[in-house]
Amino acid sequence: MAHSDHKKLKPTKRTSASASASSRSSNARDEKKLLKHLKKQGASPARLEARQSLRQRLQALAAASSQAGSERAQQQSRGISSASTSAKASRGSRMHLPVFSISLKKILLGFIGIAAVGGLLFVLLMHVPIFRIESIDAPKTSHMTSEVIAKLANIPAGVTLLNASIDTIANNIKRNPWAEEVRITRVFPNKLRIEVKERTPAALVLMNSGDIAWYIGQDGTWIEPCKIAASKEQSAYDIALAQATKVGCLFVWQVPASVNPQAATKTTDPSVLEVLRYVKGFSKDFSKTIVSYAAASSESVSCVLSNGIEVSLGAAHDITTKEATIKQLIEQHPNQITFINVRVPSRPSYRKVGAESVDPGTGGRVVGGNPANGNPANGNPAGNPPGDNQAGDKPTNKSADKPADPKKPTDKPANKPSA
């Protein structure tokens, strides 16, 4: 029976914890022996203290390593459940980043400081000698040489590219009436480029005095005068018309002598302004057929076409309708008309070649008489200037440009030409 009980007893397995404890106790005994031996050998207290400190650190490292190994073993034993738990914990965790708090006041102060430093730097650069303007590149134009442009710019000595007033320079150059636009470019380090776009003459205006004419731009700016030297062989009208044709602009005449143009100023004369409105209002194709305008007054503007037809336009309104009416009458009566009146485009009139009057019909009404009496028909040969009579007298303001009175019994209403 005792033998049976002896067989049932199983040897107790030595756990890792007990083994570790046994190992620690054995090490402690060995350490004590070593200390006693060192004391016998006469070791100093400092050496003994260092030995003990080293021993304690080694023990702490061993304990930490043992604990870490135990934790890893436990995690491996948990298997899939441990991995799932770790993933959930990871998803649920939040990353906390440092938060920087900067007040608006500090930001504004920073910007002000940067601007102040930049402004100070720019002020210093404005006076650096390397940027001082040493040369001007100014391409010449038709009426302005490079030297004239540079002189008009009037740039003071010592001015740099950074402190030069571009607007002032441009305005100085625009004192020349030919200069319509001025483009100025800084070319570093010390050059200024000036490009001038000239004003294109819209017309050459001949005053009633007959000895002076002025170029005028489309914007109504007087550009410069042109001397007209008439002779027995050539009238002022012929000379001025030839000059306008050479330049490539319109010719305007019969302008009152009271008009007093000043270079680089805009005209205020109503008759000239009415002509400019027609110039802008007519189509380009129709404008090419106009040779000259007569502008005795704002209400009595007329023009002569390249085919010799004189057209009484009146004041500058319903310009598109007047142009369409003129074209239609010329198309309906080719090479038969010498005069057209479209002062009132809804009631146009015309005069045929070699006729004192016209028969009533589509687009026409009875007209006739002497231009000196104020009727719209002039009775002039096609080659004579508007307002001249057949005897070749000098031009007069008492011409066919006076508006016809629709209430006169001699005028018969006519239908407007069909579109």
C-alpha positions as a Markdown table, in Angstrom:
| # | Residue | x | y | z |
|---|---|---|---|---|
| 1 | Met | 0.0 | 0.0 | 0.0 |
| 2 | Ala | 2.8 | 2.3 | 0.7 |
| 3 | His | 4.5 | 1.3 | -2.4 |
| 4 | Ser | 1.3 | 2.1 | -4.4 |
| 5 | Asp | 1.1 | 5.6 | -2.8 |
| 6 | His | 4.7 | 6.2 | -3.7 |
| 7 | Lys | 4.0 | 5.6 | -7.3 |
| 8 | Lys | 1.1 | 8.0 | -7.4 |
| 9 | Leu | 3.3 | 11.0 | -6.3 |
| 10 | Lys | 4.5 | 13.1 | -9.2 |
| 11 | Pro | 7.6 | 15.2 | -9.0 |
| 12 | Thr | 6.9 | 18.9 | -8.8 |
| 13 | Lys | 8.1 | 20.8 | -11.9 |
| 14 | Arg | 10.3 | 23.7 | -11.2 |
| 15 | Thr | 8.7 | 26.9 | -12.5 |
| 16 | Ser | 10.6 | 29.6 | -14.2 |
| 17 | Ala | 9.8 | 32.0 | -11.4 |
| 18 | Ser | 11.3 | 29.7 | -8.8 |
| 19 | Ala | 14.3 | 29.2 | -11.0 |
| 20 | Ser | 14.8 | 32.8 | -11.4 |
| 21 | Ala | 14.5 | 33.4 | -7.6 |
| 22 | Ser | 17.0 | 30.7 | -7.0 |
| 23 | Ser | 19.4 | 32.2 | -9.5 |
| 24 | Arg | 19.1 | 35.6 | -7.8 |
| 25 | Ser | 19.8 | 34.2 | -4.4 |
| 26 | Ser | 22.8 | 32.4 | -5.7 |
| 27 | Asn | 24.1 | 35.5 | -7.3 |
| 28 | Ala | 23.5 | 37.5 | -4.1 |
| 29 | Arg | 25.6 | 34.9 | -2.2 |
| 30 | Asp | 28.4 | 35.2 | -4.7 |
| 31 | Glu | 28.3 | 38.9 | -4.6 |
| 32 | Lys | 28.7 | 38.9 | -0.8 |
| 33 | Lys | 31.6 | 36.6 | -1.0 |
| 34 | Leu | 33.2 | 38.8 | -3.5 |
| 35 | Leu | 32.7 | 41.9 | -1.3 |
| 36 | Lys | 34.3 | 40.1 | 1.7 |
| 37 | His | 37.2 | 39.1 | -0.5 |
| 38 | Leu | 37.7 | 42.7 | -1.8 |
| 39 | Lys | 37.6 | 44.0 | 1.8 |
| 40 | Lys | 40.3 | 41.5 | 2.8 |
| 41 | Gln | 42.4 | 42.6 | -0.1 |
| 42 | Gly | 42.1 | 46.2 | 1.1 |
| 43 | Ala | 39.7 | 47.7 | -1.5 |
| 44 | Ser | 38.7 | 51.2 | -1.0 |
| 45 | Pro | 35.1 | 52.1 | 0.1 |
| 46 | Ala | 34.5 | 54.0 | -3.2 |
| 47 | Arg | 35.4 | 50.8 | -5.2 |
| 48 | Leu | 33.1 | 48.8 | -3.1 |
| 49 | Glu | 30.2 | 51.3 | -3.5 |
| 50 | Ala | 30.7 | 51.4 | -7.3 |
| 51 | Arg | 30.6 | 47.6 | -7.3 |
| 52 | Gln | 27.3 | 47.6 | -5.5 |
| 53 | Ser | 25.8 | 50.3 | -7.8 |
| 54 | Leu | 26.8 | 48.2 | -10.8 |
| 55 | Arg | 25.2 | 45.2 | -9.3 |
| 56 | Gln | 21.9 | 47.0 | -8.7 |
| 57 | Arg | 21.7 | 48.3 | -12.3 |
| 58 | Leu | 22.3 | 44.8 | -13.6 |
| 59 | Gln | 19.6 | 43.5 | -11.4 |
| 60 | Ala | 17.1 | 46.2 | -12.6 |
| 61 | Leu | 17.9 | 45.4 | -16.3 |
| 62 | Ala | 17.4 | 41.7 | -15.7 |
| 63 | Ala | 14.1 | 42.3 | -14.1 |
| 64 | Ala | 12.9 | 44.6 | -16.9 |
| 65 | Ser | 13.9 | 42.1 | -19.5 |
| 66 | Ser | 12.1 | 39.3 | -17.7 |
| 67 | Gln | 9.0 | 41.3 | -17.4 |
| 68 | Ala | 9.0 | 42.2 | -21.1 |
| 69 | Gly | 9.5 | 38.6 | -22.1 |
| 70 | Ser | 6.5 | 37.7 | -19.9 |
| 71 | Glu | 4.3 | 40.3 | -21.6 |
| 72 | Arg | 5.3 | 39.1 | -25.1 |
| 73 | Ala | 4.4 | 35.6 | -24.1 |
| 74 | Gln | 1.0 | 36.6 | -22.8 |
| 75 | Gln | 0.2 | 38.6 | -26.0 |
| 76 | Gln | 1.2 | 35.6 | -28.2 |
| 77 | Ser | -1.0 | 33.3 | -26.2 |
| 78 | Arg | -4.0 | 35.6 | -26.7 |
| 79 | Gly | -3.8 | 35.0 | -30.5 |
| 80 | Ile | -6.4 | 36.6 | -32.8 |
| 81 | Ser | -8.4 | 38.1 | -30.0 |
| 82 | Ser | -5.4 | 40.1 | -28.9 |
| 83 | Ala | -4.8 | 41.4 | -32.4 |
| 84 | Ser | -8.5 | 42.5 | -32.8 |
| 85 | Thr | -8.4 | 44.2 | -29.5 |
| 86 | Ser | -5.2 | 46.1 | -30.5 |
| 87 | Ala | -6.8 | 47.2 | -33.8 |
| 88 | Lys | -9.8 | 48.6 | -32.1 |
| 89 | Ala | -7.7 | 50.4 | -29.6 |
| 90 | Ser | -5.6 | 51.8 | -32.5 |
| 91 | Arg | -8.8 | 53.1 | -34.3 |
| 92 | Gly | -10.1 | 54.6 | -31.2 |
| 93 | Ser | -7.0 | 56.5 | -30.3 |
| 94 | Arg | -6.5 | 60.1 | -31.3 |
| 95 | Met | -3.3 | 61.9 | -32.3 |
| 96 | His | -2.8 | 65.0 | -30.3 |
| 97 | Leu | -0.7 | 67.6 | -32.1 |
| 98 | Pro | 0.6 | 70.8 | -30.6 |
| 99 | Val | -1.6 | 73.8 | -31.0 |
| 100 | Phe | 0.0 | 77.1 | -31.9 |
| 101 | Ser | -2.0 | 80.2 | -30.9 |
| 102 | Ile | -1.0 | 83.4 | -32.7 |
| 103 | Ser | -3.1 | 86.5 | -32.1 |
| 104 | Leu | -4.3 | 88.8 | -35.0 |
| 105 | Lys | -2.5 | 91.7 | -33.4 |
| 106 | Lys | 0.8 | 89.9 | -33.7 |
| 107 | Ile | 0.1 | 89.0 | -37.4 |
| 108 | Leu | -0.7 | 92.7 | -38.2 |
| 109 | Leu | 2.4 | 93.9 | -36.4 |
| 110 | Gly | 4.4 | 91.4 | -38.4 |
| 111 | Phe | 3.0 | 92.7 | -41.7 |
| 112 | Ile | 3.6 | 96.3 | -40.7 |
| 113 | Gly | 7.2 | 95.5 | -39.8 |
| 114 | Ile | 7.8 | 93.8 | -43.2 |
| 115 | Ala | 6.2 | 96.7 | -45.1 |
| 116 | Ala | 8.3 | 99.2 | -43.1 |
| 117 | Val | 11.5 | 97.3 | -43.9 |
| 118 | Gly | 10.5 | 97.0 | -47.6 |
| 119 | Gly | 9.7 | 100.7 | -47.8 |
| 120 | Leu | 13.0 | 101.7 | -46.3 |
| 121 | Leu | 14.8 | 99.4 | -48.7 |
| 122 | Phe | 13.0 | 100.9 | -51.7 |
| 123 | Val | 13.8 | 104.5 | -50.6 |
| 124 | Leu | 17.4 | 103.6 | -50.3 |
| 125 | Leu | 17.4 | 102.0 | -53.8 |
| 126 | Met | 15.7 | 105.0 | -55.3 |
| 127 | His | 18.9 | 107.0 | -54.8 |
| 128 | Val | 21.4 | 104.4 | -55.8 |
| 129 | Pro | 23.7 | 105.9 | -58.5 |
| 130 | Ile | 23.7 | 102.7 | -60.5 |
| 131 | Phe | 20.0 | 103.3 | -61.4 |
| 132 | Arg | 20.5 | 106.9 | -62.5 |
| 133 | Ile | 19.1 | 107.6 | -66.0 |
| 134 | Glu | 22.0 | 107.9 | -68.4 |
| 135 | Ser | 20.3 | 107.4 | -71.8 |
| 136 | Ile | 16.9 | 107.8 | -73.5 |
| 137 | Asp | 15.8 | 105.5 | -76.3 |
| 138 | Ala | 13.1 | 107.3 | -78.2 |
| 139 | Pro | 12.3 | 106.0 | -81.8 |
| 140 | Lys | 11.3 | 108.9 | -84.1 |
| 141 | Thr | 7.8 | 109.3 | -85.6 |
| 142 | Ser | 6.6 | 111.0 | -88.7 |
| 143 | His | 6.5 | 114.5 | -87.1 |
| 144 | Met | 8.7 | 114.1 | -84.0 |
| 145 | Thr | 12.5 | 113.3 | -84.0 |
| 146 | Ser | 14.2 | 111.4 | -81.2 |
| 147 | Glu | 15.9 | 114.6 | -80.1 |
| 148 | Val | 12.5 | 116.4 | -79.9 |
| 149 | Ile | 11.0 | 113.6 | -77.8 |
| 150 | Ala | 13.9 | 113.5 | -75.4 |
| 151 | Lys | 13.8 | 117.3 | -75.0 |
| 152 | Leu | 10.1 | 117.3 | -74.4 |
| 153 | Ala | 10.5 | 114.6 | -71.7 |
| 154 | Asn | 12.5 | 117.1 | -69.7 |
| 155 | Ile | 14.1 | 114.6 | -67.2 |
| 156 | Pro | 16.1 | 116.4 | -64.5 |
| 157 | Ala | 19.7 | 115.4 | -63.9 |
| 158 | Gly | 20.3 | 112.8 | -61.2 |
| 159 | Val | 16.9 | 111.2 | -61.5 |
| 160 | Thr | 16.9 | 107.4 | -61.3 |
| 161 | Leu | 14.6 | 104.8 | -62.9 |
| 162 | Leu | 13.0 | 104.3 | -59.5 |
| 163 | Asn | 12.1 | 107.8 | -58.6 |
| 164 | Ala | 11.3 | 109.2 | -62.1 |
| 165 | Ser | 7.7 | 110.3 | -62.5 |
| 166 | Ile | 6.4 | 108.4 | -65.5 |
| 167 | Asp | 3.1 | 110.4 | -65.6 |
| 168 | Thr | 4.9 | 113.7 | -65.6 |
| 169 | Ile | 7.2 | 112.6 | -68.4 |
| 170 | Ala | 4.3 | 111.4 | -70.5 |
| 171 | Asn | 2.4 | 114.7 | -70.0 |
| 172 | Asn | 5.4 | 116.7 | -70.9 |
| 173 | Ile | 5.6 | 114.8 | -74.2 |
| 174 | Lys | 1.9 | 115.2 | -74.9 |
| 175 | Arg | 2.4 | 119.0 | -75.0 |
| 176 | Asn | 3.3 | 118.3 | -78.6 |
| 177 | Pro | -0.2 | 117.9 | -80.3 |
| 178 | Trp | 1.0 | 115.1 | -82.5 |
| 179 | Ala | 1.6 | 112.9 | -79.5 |
| 180 | Glu | -1.6 | 111.0 | -78.8 |
| 181 | Glu | -0.3 | 108.2 | -76.6 |
| 182 | Val | 3.1 | 107.8 | -74.8 |
| 183 | Arg | 4.4 | 104.5 | -73.5 |
| 184 | Ile | 7.4 | 104.6 | -71.1 |
| 185 | Thr | 9.5 | 101.6 | -70.1 |
| 186 | Arg | 12.2 | 101.3 | -67.5 |
| 187 | Val | 15.2 | 99.4 | -68.9 |
| 188 | Phe | 17.5 | 98.6 | -66.0 |
| 189 | Pro | 20.0 | 99.6 | -64.9 |
| 190 | Asn | 20.0 | 103.1 | -66.4 |
| 191 | Lys | 18.0 | 103.5 | -69.6 |
| 192 | Leu | 14.5 | 104.9 | -70.3 |
| 193 | Arg | 12.6 | 103.8 | -73.4 |
| 194 | Ile | 9.9 | 106.2 | -74.7 |
| 195 | Glu | 7.5 | 105.2 | -77.5 |
| 196 | Val | 5.1 | 107.8 | -79.0 |
| 197 | Lys | 2.0 | 107.0 | -81.0 |
| 198 | Glu | 1.1 | 109.9 | -83.2 |
| 199 | Arg | -2.4 | 111.4 | -83.5 |
| 200 | Thr | -3.8 | 110.7 | -87.0 |
| 201 | Pro | -5.4 | 113.7 | -88.7 |
| 202 | Ala | -9.1 | 113.2 | -89.3 |
| 203 | Ala | -9.4 | 116.3 | -91.5 |
| 204 | Leu | -7.8 | 119.5 | -92.8 |
| 205 | Val | -10.0 | 122.4 | -91.9 |
| 206 | Leu | -9.9 | 125.5 | -94.1 |
| 207 | Met | -11.2 | 128.8 | -92.5 |
| 208 | Asn | -13.2 | 131.3 | -94.5 |
| 209 | Ser | -10.2 | 133.6 | -94.4 |
| 210 | Gly | -8.8 | 131.3 | -97.1 |
| 211 | Asp | -5.1 | 131.6 | -96.1 |
| 212 | Ile | -4.8 | 129.2 | -93.2 |
| 213 | Ala | -5.9 | 125.6 | -92.6 |
| 214 | Trp | -5.6 | 123.4 | -89.5 |
| 215 | Tyr | -5.2 | 119.6 | -89.0 |
| 216 | Ile | -7.6 | 118.2 | -86.5 |
| 217 | Gly | -7.8 | 114.7 | -84.9 |
| 218 | Gln | -10.8 | 112.5 | -84.6 |
| 219 | Asp | -11.1 | 113.4 | -80.9 |
| 220 | Gly | -11.5 | 117.1 | -81.9 |
| 221 | Thr | -7.9 | 118.1 | -80.9 |
| 222 | Trp | -6.3 | 120.8 | -83.1 |
| 223 | Ile | -2.9 | 119.5 | -84.2 |
| 224 | Glu | -1.0 | 122.2 | -86.2 |
| 225 | Pro | -1.7 | 124.8 | -88.9 |
| 226 | Cys | -0.9 | 124.5 | -92.6 |
| 227 | Lys | -0.3 | 127.6 | -94.7 |
| 228 | Ile | -2.4 | 127.9 | -97.8 |
| 229 | Ala | -0.9 | 130.1 | -100.5 |
| 230 | Ala | -3.6 | 130.7 | -103.2 |
| 231 | Ser | -2.8 | 132.1 | -106.6 |
| 232 | Lys | -4.5 | 133.0 | -109.8 |
| 233 | Glu | -3.9 | 129.5 | -111.1 |
| 234 | Gln | -5.1 | 127.7 | -108.0 |
| 235 | Ser | -7.7 | 128.7 | -105.4 |
| 236 | Ala | -7.3 | 128.1 | -101.7 |
| 237 | Tyr | -10.0 | 125.3 | -102.1 |
| 238 | Asp | -7.9 | 123.5 | -104.7 |
| 239 | Ile | -4.6 | 123.8 | -102.7 |
| 240 | Ala | -6.2 | 122.7 | -99.4 |
| 241 | Leu | -8.0 | 119.8 | -101.1 |
| 242 | Ala | -4.8 | 118.6 | -102.7 |
| 243 | Gln | -3.0 | 118.7 | -99.4 |
| 244 | Ala | -5.7 | 116.8 | -97.6 |
| 245 | Thr | -5.6 | 114.1 | -100.3 |
| 246 | Lys | -1.9 | 113.9 | -100.0 |
| 247 | Val | -2.1 | 113.4 | -96.2 |
| 248 | Gly | -5.0 | 111.0 | -96.5 |
| 249 | Cys | -7.6 | 112.9 | -94.5 |
| 250 | Leu | -10.9 | 114.6 | -95.2 |
| 251 | Phe | -11.1 | 118.2 | -96.3 |
| 252 | Val | -13.5 | 120.6 | -94.4 |
| 253 | Trp | -14.1 | 124.2 | -95.6 |
| 254 | Gln | -16.4 | 127.2 | -95.3 |
| 255 | Val | -15.7 | 127.1 | -91.5 |
| 256 | Pro | -16.4 | 130.5 | -90.0 |
| 257 | Ala | -13.4 | 132.8 | -89.6 |
| 258 | Ser | -14.4 | 133.3 | -86.0 |
| 259 | Val | -13.0 | 129.9 | -85.2 |
| 260 | Asn | -9.6 | 130.4 | -83.5 |
| 261 | Pro | -7.8 | 127.0 | -83.2 |
| 262 | Gln | -5.1 | 126.5 | -80.5 |
| 263 | Ala | -2.6 | 123.6 | -80.8 |
| 264 | Ala | -3.2 | 120.7 | -78.4 |
| 265 | Thr | -6.6 | 122.0 | -77.4 |
| 266 | Lys | -10.0 | 120.6 | -78.4 |
| 267 | Thr | -12.4 | 122.4 | -80.7 |
| 268 | Thr | -15.5 | 123.9 | -79.3 |
| 269 | Asp | -16.9 | 125.1 | -82.6 |
| 270 | Pro | -20.4 | 123.6 | -83.3 |
| 271 | Ser | -20.0 | 123.3 | -87.0 |
| 272 | Val | -16.7 | 121.5 | -86.8 |
| 273 | Leu | -18.0 | 119.1 | -84.1 |
| 274 | Glu | -21.0 | 118.3 | -86.3 |
| 275 | Val | -18.6 | 117.3 | -89.1 |
| 276 | Leu | -16.6 | 115.1 | -86.7 |
| 277 | Arg | -19.9 | 113.4 | -85.7 |
| 278 | Tyr | -20.6 | 112.5 | -89.3 |
| 279 | Val | -17.0 | 111.3 | -89.8 |
| 280 | Lys | -17.5 | 108.9 | -86.8 |
| 281 | Gly | -21.1 | 108.0 | -87.8 |
| 282 | Phe | -20.8 | 107.1 | -91.5 |
| 283 | Ser | -19.6 | 103.6 | -92.4 |
| 284 | Lys | -16.0 | 103.2 | -93.5 |
| 285 | Asp | -17.0 | 102.3 | -97.1 |
| 286 | Phe | -19.2 | 105.4 | -97.4 |
| 287 | Ser | -16.6 | 107.7 | -95.8 |
| 288 | Lys | -14.2 | 106.6 | -98.6 |
| 289 | Thr | -16.5 | 108.2 | -101.2 |
| 290 | Ile | -16.6 | 111.6 | -99.4 |
| 291 | Val | -14.1 | 114.2 | -100.8 |
| 292 | Ser | -14.9 | 117.2 | -98.7 |
| 293 | Tyr | -17.3 | 118.7 | -96.1 |
| 294 | Ala | -18.6 | 122.3 | -96.0 |
| 295 | Ala | -19.5 | 123.5 | -92.5 |
| 296 | Ala | -20.8 | 127.1 | -92.6 |
| 297 | Ser | -22.9 | 126.3 | -89.5 |
| 298 | Ser | -23.9 | 123.4 | -87.4 |
| 299 | Glu | -27.3 | 123.2 | -89.2 |
| 300 | Ser | -26.0 | 123.5 | -92.7 |
| 301 | Val | -23.3 | 120.8 | -93.1 |
| 302 | Ser | -22.9 | 119.3 | -96.5 |
| 303 | Cys | -20.4 | 117.1 | -98.4 |
| 304 | Val | -19.3 | 116.3 | -101.9 |
| 305 | Leu | -18.9 | 112.7 | -103.0 |
| 306 | Ser | -16.2 | 111.4 | -105.3 |
| 307 | Asn | -18.8 | 111.1 | -108.1 |
| 308 | Gly | -19.4 | 114.9 | -107.9 |
| 309 | Ile | -22.7 | 114.8 | -106.1 |
| 310 | Glu | -23.2 | 117.4 | -103.4 |
| 311 | Val | -25.2 | 116.2 | -100.4 |
| 312 | Ser | -26.9 | 118.6 | -98.0 |
| 313 | Leu | -26.7 | 116.7 | -94.6 |
| 314 | Gly | -27.9 | 119.3 | -92.1 |
| 315 | Ala | -27.3 | 118.6 | -88.4 |
| 316 | Ala | -25.6 | 115.3 | -87.4 |
| 317 | His | -28.6 | 113.1 | -86.4 |
| 318 | Asp | -30.1 | 110.0 | -88.0 |
| 319 | Ile | -26.7 | 109.5 | -89.7 |
| 320 | Thr | -27.3 | 105.8 | -90.5 |
| 321 | Thr | -30.6 | 106.6 | -92.1 |
| 322 | Lys | -29.2 | 109.5 | -94.1 |
| 323 | Glu | -26.4 | 107.3 | -95.5 |
| 324 | Ala | -28.9 | 104.5 | -96.5 |
| 325 | Thr | -31.1 | 107.1 | -98.2 |
| 326 | Ile | -28.2 | 108.6 | -100.2 |
| 327 | Lys | -27.1 | 105.2 | -101.4 |
| 328 | Gln | -30.6 | 104.2 | -102.5 |
| 329 | Leu | -31.1 | 107.4 | -104.5 |
| 330 | Ile | -27.8 | 107.0 | -106.2 |
| 331 | Glu | -28.7 | 103.4 | -107.0 |
| 332 | Gln | -32.1 | 104.3 | -108.3 |
| 333 | His | -30.8 | 107.2 | -110.5 |
| 334 | Pro | -27.2 | 106.2 | -111.6 |
| 335 | Asn | -25.3 | 109.1 | -113.3 |
| 336 | Gln | -28.3 | 111.3 | -113.2 |
| 337 | Ile | -28.1 | 113.2 | -109.9 |
| 338 | Thr | -26.1 | 116.3 | -109.1 |
| 339 | Phe | -27.6 | 117.2 | -105.7 |
| 340 | Ile | -29.3 | 115.3 | -102.8 |
| 341 | Asn | -30.9 | 116.8 | -99.7 |
| 342 | Val | -31.3 | 114.5 | -96.7 |
| 343 | Arg | -31.7 | 117.1 | -94.0 |
| 344 | Val | -34.9 | 115.3 | -93.2 |
| 345 | Pro | -34.2 | 111.7 | -94.2 |
| 346 | Ser | -37.9 | 110.9 | -94.2 |
| 347 | Arg | -38.4 | 113.6 | -96.9 |
| 348 | Pro | -35.4 | 113.4 | -99.2 |
| 349 | Ser | -35.0 | 115.4 | -102.4 |
| 350 | Tyr | -32.6 | 115.4 | -105.3 |
| 351 | Arg | -31.7 | 117.3 | -108.5 |
| 352 | Lys | -31.0 | 115.6 | -111.9 |
| 353 | Val | -28.4 | 116.7 | -114.4 |
| 354 | Gly | -29.3 | 119.7 | -116.5 |
| 355 | Ala | -32.8 | 120.1 | -114.9 |
| 356 | Glu | -34.2 | 123.1 | -113.2 |
| 357 | Ser | -36.5 | 120.9 | -111.2 |
| 358 | Val | -37.4 | 117.2 | -110.9 |
| 359 | Asp | -40.7 | 115.5 | -111.6 |
| 360 | Pro | -42.5 | 114.2 | -108.5 |
| 361 | Gly | -41.9 | 110.5 | -108.0 |
| 362 | Thr | -40.6 | 107.8 | -105.7 |
| 363 | Gly | -38.1 | 109.4 | -103.4 |
| 364 | Gly | -38.2 | 112.9 | -105.0 |
| 365 | Arg | -39.9 | 116.2 | -104.6 |
| 366 | Val | -39.9 | 119.4 | -106.6 |
| 367 | Val | -36.8 | 121.5 | -106.0 |
| 368 | Gly | -35.1 | 124.2 | -108.0 |
| 369 | Gly | -33.9 | 127.8 | -108.1 |
| 370 | Asn | -30.7 | 129.6 | -107.3 |
| 371 | Pro | -28.6 | 128.5 | -104.4 |
| 372 | Ala | -28.3 | 132.1 | -103.3 |
| 373 | Asn | -32.0 | 132.2 | -102.6 |
| 374 | Gly | -31.7 | 129.4 | -100.1 |
| 375 | Asn | -33.1 | 126.5 | -102.1 |
| 376 | Pro | -31.4 | 123.1 | -101.6 |
| 377 | Ala | -30.5 | 122.7 | -105.3 |
| 378 | Asn | -27.3 | 124.4 | -106.3 |
| 379 | Gly | -27.4 | 124.2 | -110.0 |
| 380 | Asn | -23.5 | 123.8 | -110.1 |
| 381 | Pro | -21.6 | 121.7 | -112.5 |
| 382 | Ala | -20.3 | 118.6 | -110.7 |
| 383 | Gly | -16.7 | 119.7 | -110.9 |
| 384 | Asn | -17.2 | 123.0 | -109.0 |
| 385 | Pro | -16.7 | 123.3 | -105.2 |
| 386 | Pro | -19.9 | 123.3 | -103.2 |
| 387 | Gly | -21.4 | 126.8 | -102.9 |
| 388 | Asp | -19.8 | 128.1 | -106.1 |
| 389 | Asn | -22.0 | 129.4 | -108.9 |
| 390 | Gln | -21.7 | 128.6 | -112.5 |
| 391 | Ala | -20.1 | 131.9 | -113.3 |
| 392 | Gly | -17.1 | 131.0 | -111.1 |
| 393 | Asp | -17.6 | 133.5 | -108.3 |
| 394 | Lys | -15.8 | 133.1 | -105.0 |
| 395 | Pro | -17.4 | 130.7 | -102.5 |
| 396 | Thr | -20.1 | 132.3 | -100.3 |
| 397 | Asn | -21.9 | 131.2 | -97.2 |
| 398 | Lys | -25.2 | 132.0 | -98.9 |
| 399 | Ser | -25.3 | 128.6 | -100.5 |
| 400 | Ala | -27.6 | 125.7 | -100.9 |
| 401 | Asp | -26.8 | 124.6 | -97.3 |
| 402 | Lys | -29.8 | 126.6 | -95.9 |
| 403 | Pro | -32.6 | 124.2 | -94.9 |
| 404 | Ala | -35.6 | 124.1 | -97.1 |
| 405 | Asp | -38.8 | 125.2 | -95.4 |
| 406 | Pro | -41.3 | 122.4 | -95.7 |
| 407 | Lys | -44.2 | 124.9 | -95.4 |
| 408 | Lys | -43.3 | 126.7 | -98.6 |
| 409 | Pro | -46.0 | 126.1 | -101.3 |
| 410 | Thr | -43.3 | 125.3 | -103.9 |
| 411 | Asp | -42.2 | 122.2 | -102.0 |
| 412 | Lys | -44.1 | 119.1 | -102.7 |
| 413 | Pro | -43.9 | 116.1 | -100.3 |
| 414 | Ala | -42.4 | 112.9 | -101.6 |
| 415 | Asn | -42.4 | 109.4 | -100.5 |
| 416 | Lys | -39.4 | 108.0 | -98.7 |
| 417 | Pro | -37.4 | 105.6 | -100.9 |
| 418 | Ser | -38.4 | 102.0 | -100.3 |
| 419 | Ala | -35.9 | 100.0 | -98.4 |
